[in-house]
């Protein structure tokens, strides 16, 4: 299986490198923030180092042992374009633990999953922001070139999910607008630190993941008193609601950020297109409701690839919550196009 994964990554890299190089691809670095859809080993590092995150200026190596069963979309982007990937995403992350933090016994000693606002962005700033007073200046700036660095934010899945809004948990009084504001504020915080090219990714149709779907759509879990229909409909309302808020909030805020080059990437629309037209994206036999890894997200389990290991590229989902590696490779292809203002799944505010 690892041979297959490596071959899949190599083929995507070769096909995309030719296109990006011929177009004079202008970017050198991708800095990503988010959760398990984006994490390339930071939660695993934390678990292996007694709850500590990587030290400053420590960048983890590429890994094909991630929540999608293989390489994450950011690694596909990096290999396809030659960009450096600086991935600060942590599996289990919410936007802010002050709003929708989730406690986990899987964190050594117990505790909340690291969040974007309280861990990921501060870790990034510790790595890249320096005070140049020793050079006769008093300002702080990033050591990454703003003209050749792209930043991505893809967060919200855990804020809406089990242990948070869908189960009426989180800080008292927290609402969907608090979550939407939090993510947009994270974007602004990156801008204030010096970021200029920012890709803001909205949420996938979470109500169609096996974790939150109705039985006819492959749903397998029972929360909210076991009413799968209620679960799915509530998640549908939450997902559509926050995406709709961002549709208007992101451009409104972008307009206030001088020289910012912000785009809104429609992850929702892309996943829906894969689901509705699997023959155009996946390999036969196509499976848009089932999932590959029947080791459940919520339970302790070590087996994987135990359902249909011979046809991984036919699956939209890897497990109950996470897109498959094939799906993430498709996200990567569109993300590369989005950076060049060529993707139909992105709206550009510059």
PLY file of the C-alpha trace (Angstrom):
ply
format ascii 1.0
element vertex 350
property float x
property float y
property float z
element edge 349
property int vertex1
property int vertex2
end_header
0.00 0.00 0.00
2.85 2.42 0.77
4.30 1.73 -2.69
0.93 2.66 -4.19
0.81 5.87 -2.15
4.31 6.89 -3.20
3.54 6.19 -6.86
0.30 8.17 -6.63
2.15 11.16 -5.18
4.90 10.94 -7.78
2.44 10.85 -10.67
0.57 13.91 -9.39
3.84 15.75 -8.87
5.02 15.10 -12.41
1.72 16.09 -14.00
1.40 19.32 -12.03
5.05 20.36 -12.12
4.99 20.60 -15.90
1.97 22.90 -15.80
3.23 25.15 -13.00
6.72 25.50 -14.41
5.49 26.32 -17.88
3.30 29.06 -16.40
6.14 30.62 -14.41
4.74 29.61 -11.00
5.54 32.52 -8.66
5.26 31.02 -5.17
7.94 29.38 -3.05
6.28 28.60 0.30
2.92 27.35 1.60
2.07 27.94 5.26
-0.99 25.99 6.38
-3.22 26.09 9.44
-6.07 23.78 10.35
-7.04 20.40 11.73
-6.69 16.74 10.71
-7.65 17.54 7.12
-4.29 19.36 6.92
-2.09 18.02 9.75
1.13 16.30 8.67
2.38 14.88 11.95
2.06 17.58 14.60
-0.49 15.74 16.74
1.57 12.56 16.41
4.62 14.52 17.56
2.72 15.88 20.56
1.58 12.39 21.54
5.10 11.01 21.22
6.71 13.84 23.21
4.63 13.94 26.39
2.30 16.66 25.17
4.98 19.01 23.83
4.81 20.53 20.37
7.89 20.70 18.12
10.52 23.20 19.33
10.89 26.51 17.52
12.42 26.14 14.05
11.73 22.40 14.03
9.96 21.38 10.83
8.61 17.85 10.60
9.49 15.66 7.60
6.94 14.59 4.97
4.66 11.79 6.10
2.19 9.47 4.40
0.68 8.37 7.71
-2.03 10.98 8.16
-5.77 11.19 8.79
-6.60 10.53 5.13
-4.58 7.31 5.13
-1.73 8.81 3.14
-0.36 12.18 2.09
-2.27 15.34 2.98
-3.31 17.87 0.35
-0.59 20.32 1.34
2.12 17.76 0.63
0.59 17.12 -2.78
0.73 20.87 -3.43
4.34 21.10 -2.29
5.47 18.19 -4.42
3.51 19.38 -7.43
4.89 22.92 -7.36
8.24 22.69 -5.61
6.96 24.92 -2.80
8.24 24.55 0.75
5.45 23.36 3.06
5.32 24.75 6.59
2.38 22.95 8.16
1.13 24.14 11.55
-2.19 22.27 11.49
-2.95 19.90 14.36
-5.45 17.06 14.23
-8.39 17.73 16.53
-7.88 21.49 16.44
-10.66 24.02 16.78
-10.30 27.68 15.91
-10.05 28.66 19.57
-10.15 26.61 22.75
-11.79 29.58 24.42
-14.84 28.88 22.26
-15.05 25.27 21.15
-12.04 23.54 22.66
-12.29 19.78 22.95
-10.74 17.77 25.77
-9.06 14.51 24.81
-7.57 11.68 26.83
-5.29 11.11 23.81
-3.38 14.25 24.79
-0.64 13.14 27.23
-1.75 14.10 30.71
-5.17 15.02 29.36
-6.09 18.38 27.94
-7.46 20.26 24.97
-6.33 19.70 21.43
-4.09 22.60 20.35
-6.08 25.29 18.52
-5.38 27.69 15.67
-5.57 30.85 17.76
-3.79 29.64 20.90
-1.16 27.29 19.43
-0.81 27.19 15.66
-0.46 30.89 14.88
1.79 31.55 17.91
4.02 28.63 16.84
4.23 30.07 13.35
5.13 33.52 14.66
7.79 32.03 16.93
9.35 30.35 13.91
9.21 33.22 11.44
8.68 36.60 13.09
11.76 38.42 14.29
12.41 41.85 15.74
14.90 43.70 13.60
15.96 46.25 16.24
19.51 44.92 16.07
19.58 46.20 12.49
18.49 49.71 13.39
14.75 49.06 13.12
12.06 48.61 15.76
9.45 46.81 13.70
8.81 43.09 13.62
8.36 41.30 10.34
8.24 37.84 8.87
11.30 36.17 7.47
9.10 34.79 4.68
8.75 36.84 1.51
5.11 38.04 1.36
5.24 38.09 -2.43
6.13 34.40 -2.74
4.35 32.88 0.28
0.77 31.61 0.34
-1.13 31.04 3.59
-4.08 28.69 3.96
-6.67 28.41 6.72
-8.98 25.39 6.74
-10.66 25.08 10.13
-14.14 24.59 11.57
-14.85 20.87 11.25
-14.22 20.24 14.95
-15.86 23.50 16.03
-19.12 22.28 14.54
-18.70 18.61 15.39
-19.07 16.13 18.19
-18.01 17.65 21.50
-18.79 21.15 20.23
-21.74 22.88 18.56
-23.62 19.84 17.26
-23.79 18.39 20.78
-24.35 21.80 22.39
-20.95 21.79 24.07
-18.21 24.37 24.18
-18.02 27.59 26.16
-21.35 28.92 27.47
-23.21 30.99 24.91
-20.94 30.17 21.98
-22.71 30.37 18.63
-21.96 29.83 14.96
-21.12 33.50 14.50
-18.46 33.24 17.21
-16.82 30.45 15.22
-17.05 32.31 11.91
-15.60 35.45 13.50
-12.79 33.44 15.07
-11.62 32.04 11.74
-11.80 35.40 9.99
-9.91 36.97 12.90
-7.21 34.33 12.41
-6.92 35.47 8.81
-6.58 39.09 9.95
-3.96 38.10 12.51
-1.87 36.52 9.74
-2.28 39.65 7.63
-1.14 41.84 10.51
1.94 39.63 10.85
2.82 40.23 7.21
0.89 37.65 5.20
-0.53 38.92 1.92
-1.59 35.91 -0.15
-4.21 34.06 1.91
-6.52 31.24 0.81
-9.53 30.87 3.10
-11.08 27.41 2.72
-14.72 26.83 3.63
-16.12 23.60 5.09
-16.92 20.40 3.23
-20.50 19.04 3.42
-19.99 17.53 6.86
-23.56 16.27 6.95
-22.62 13.84 4.17
-19.61 12.34 5.96
-20.37 8.87 7.37
-20.07 10.35 10.86
-23.00 12.74 10.41
-24.94 11.42 7.40
-28.38 9.84 7.36
-28.44 6.03 6.89
-29.31 6.28 3.19
-26.22 8.46 2.74
-23.93 6.05 4.56
-24.39 7.37 8.09
-23.13 5.04 10.80
-23.17 6.97 14.06
-25.86 7.79 16.59
-25.67 10.92 18.74
-28.46 13.27 19.79
-30.50 10.45 21.31
-29.77 8.18 18.37
-31.70 10.22 15.81
-29.47 10.12 12.73
-31.85 12.34 10.79
-31.69 15.00 13.50
-27.91 14.73 13.61
-27.52 15.11 9.88
-30.01 17.97 9.60
-28.39 19.88 12.44
-24.96 19.44 10.87
-26.38 20.52 7.53
-27.72 23.70 9.12
-24.42 24.41 10.85
-22.28 23.75 7.77
-24.41 25.72 5.34
-24.78 28.48 7.91
-21.09 29.09 8.52
-20.24 28.81 4.82
-22.93 31.35 4.01
-21.60 33.74 6.65
-18.08 33.44 5.24
-19.38 34.05 1.72
-20.10 37.63 2.74
-17.79 38.11 5.71
-14.52 37.16 3.99
-14.79 39.66 1.10
-16.02 42.38 3.45
-12.99 41.97 5.70
-10.62 41.47 2.75
-11.66 44.86 1.41
-10.30 46.49 4.57
-6.86 44.86 4.34
-4.60 46.98 2.15
-2.61 45.05 -0.46
-4.08 41.73 0.72
-4.67 39.11 -1.94
-7.33 36.92 -0.41
-9.35 34.17 -2.04
-12.21 32.04 -0.76
-11.77 28.39 -1.75
-15.03 26.46 -2.10
-14.17 23.11 -0.51
-17.89 22.46 -0.15
-18.57 22.83 -3.86
-15.59 20.69 -4.84
-16.59 17.79 -2.58
-20.18 17.99 -3.81
-18.96 17.81 -7.41
-16.86 14.73 -6.60
-19.86 13.16 -4.91
-22.26 13.98 -7.74
-19.83 13.12 -10.55
-17.51 10.40 -9.22
-16.62 9.13 -12.69
-14.88 12.44 -13.38
-12.75 12.32 -10.25
-12.48 8.84 -8.73
-11.44 5.43 -10.04
-13.82 2.49 -10.39
-15.46 0.98 -8.47
-16.81 4.30 -7.18
-17.89 4.65 -3.55
-19.15 8.03 -2.36
-20.96 6.97 0.82
-18.78 4.22 2.28
-15.26 4.58 3.61
-11.96 2.72 3.54
-10.80 2.61 7.13
-13.36 0.91 9.35
-11.37 1.70 12.42
-13.71 4.32 13.86
-12.69 7.88 14.57
-14.11 7.88 18.10
-12.62 4.57 19.28
-9.13 3.36 20.03
-8.13 1.13 17.13
-4.95 0.29 15.28
-6.05 -1.47 12.09
-6.40 0.42 8.83
-6.97 -0.11 5.11
-9.07 -3.08 6.17
-12.11 -2.66 3.96
-11.11 -2.30 0.31
-7.33 -1.81 0.10
-7.21 -2.74 -3.58
-9.41 0.19 -4.69
-8.49 3.20 -2.51
-8.87 5.70 -5.35
-12.55 4.86 -5.70
-13.45 6.30 -2.29
-14.50 9.82 -1.43
-13.98 9.18 2.31
-11.10 7.48 4.11
-12.95 7.01 7.39
-16.06 8.34 9.10
-14.90 11.95 8.97
-11.87 12.36 6.74
-11.54 12.63 2.97
-9.53 9.93 1.27
-6.04 10.54 -0.03
-7.52 10.56 -3.54
-9.92 13.32 -2.51
-7.12 15.32 -0.91
-5.09 15.01 -4.11
-8.03 16.55 -5.98
-8.19 19.37 -3.43
-4.48 19.90 -4.04
-4.90 20.17 -7.81
-7.59 22.82 -7.41
-5.58 24.63 -4.76
-2.66 24.91 -7.18
-5.06 26.37 -9.74
-6.47 28.73 -7.11
-3.03 30.15 -6.37
-2.82 31.01 -10.07
-6.37 32.45 -10.12
-7.45 29.62 -12.43
-9.81 27.54 -10.26
-13.56 27.68 -10.66
-13.78 26.74 -6.98
-12.19 29.95 -5.77
-13.44 33.52 -5.58
-10.71 36.13 -5.70
-10.85 39.43 -3.86
-7.92 41.08 -5.62
0 1
1 2
2 3
3 4
4 5
5 6
6 7
7 8
8 9
9 10
10 11
11 12
12 13
13 14
14 15
15 16
16 17
17 18
18 19
19 20
20 21
21 22
22 23
23 24
24 25
25 26
26 27
27 28
28 29
29 30
30 31
31 32
32 33
33 34
34 35
35 36
36 37
37 38
38 39
39 40
40 41
41 42
42 43
43 44
44 45
45 46
46 47
47 48
48 49
49 50
50 51
51 52
52 53
53 54
54 55
55 56
56 57
57 58
58 59
59 60
60 61
61 62
62 63
63 64
64 65
65 66
66 67
67 68
68 69
69 70
70 71
71 72
72 73
73 74
74 75
75 76
76 77
77 78
78 79
79 80
80 81
81 82
82 83
83 84
84 85
85 86
86 87
87 88
88 89
89 90
90 91
91 92
92 93
93 94
94 95
95 96
96 97
97 98
98 99
99 100
100 101
101 102
102 103
103 104
104 105
105 106
106 107
107 108
108 109
109 110
110 111
111 112
112 113
113 114
114 115
115 116
116 117
117 118
118 119
119 120
120 121
121 122
122 123
123 124
124 125
125 126
126 127
127 128
128 129
129 130
130 131
131 132
132 133
133 134
134 135
135 136
136 137
137 138
138 139
139 140
140 141
141 142
142 143
143 144
144 145
145 146
146 147
147 148
148 149
149 150
150 151
151 152
152 153
153 154
154 155
155 156
156 157
157 158
158 159
159 160
160 161
161 162
162 163
163 164
164 165
165 166
166 167
167 168
168 169
169 170
170 171
171 172
172 173
173 174
174 175
175 176
176 177
177 178
178 179
179 180
180 181
181 182
182 183
183 184
184 185
185 186
186 187
187 188
188 189
189 190
190 191
191 192
192 193
193 194
194 195
195 196
196 197
197 198
198 199
199 200
200 201
201 202
202 203
203 204
204 205
205 206
206 207
207 208
208 209
209 210
210 211
211 212
212 213
213 214
214 215
215 216
216 217
217 218
218 219
219 220
220 221
221 222
222 223
223 224
224 225
225 226
226 227
227 228
228 229
229 230
230 231
231 232
232 233
233 234
234 235
235 236
236 237
237 238
238 239
239 240
240 241
241 242
242 243
243 244
244 245
245 246
246 247
247 248
248 249
249 250
250 251
251 252
252 253
253 254
254 255
255 256
256 257
257 258
258 259
259 260
260 261
261 262
262 263
263 264
264 265
265 266
266 267
267 268
268 269
269 270
270 271
271 272
272 273
273 274
274 275
275 276
276 277
277 278
278 279
279 280
280 281
281 282
282 283
283 284
284 285
285 286
286 287
287 288
288 289
289 290
290 291
291 292
292 293
293 294
294 295
295 296
296 297
297 298
298 299
299 300
300 301
301 302
302 303
303 304
304 305
305 306
306 307
307 308
308 309
309 310
310 311
311 312
312 313
313 314
314 315
315 316
316 317
317 318
318 319
319 320
320 321
321 322
322 323
323 324
324 325
325 326
326 327
327 328
328 329
329 330
330 331
331 332
332 333
333 334
334 335
335 336
336 337
337 338
338 339
339 340
340 341
341 342
342 343
343 344
344 345
345 346
346 347
347 348
348 349
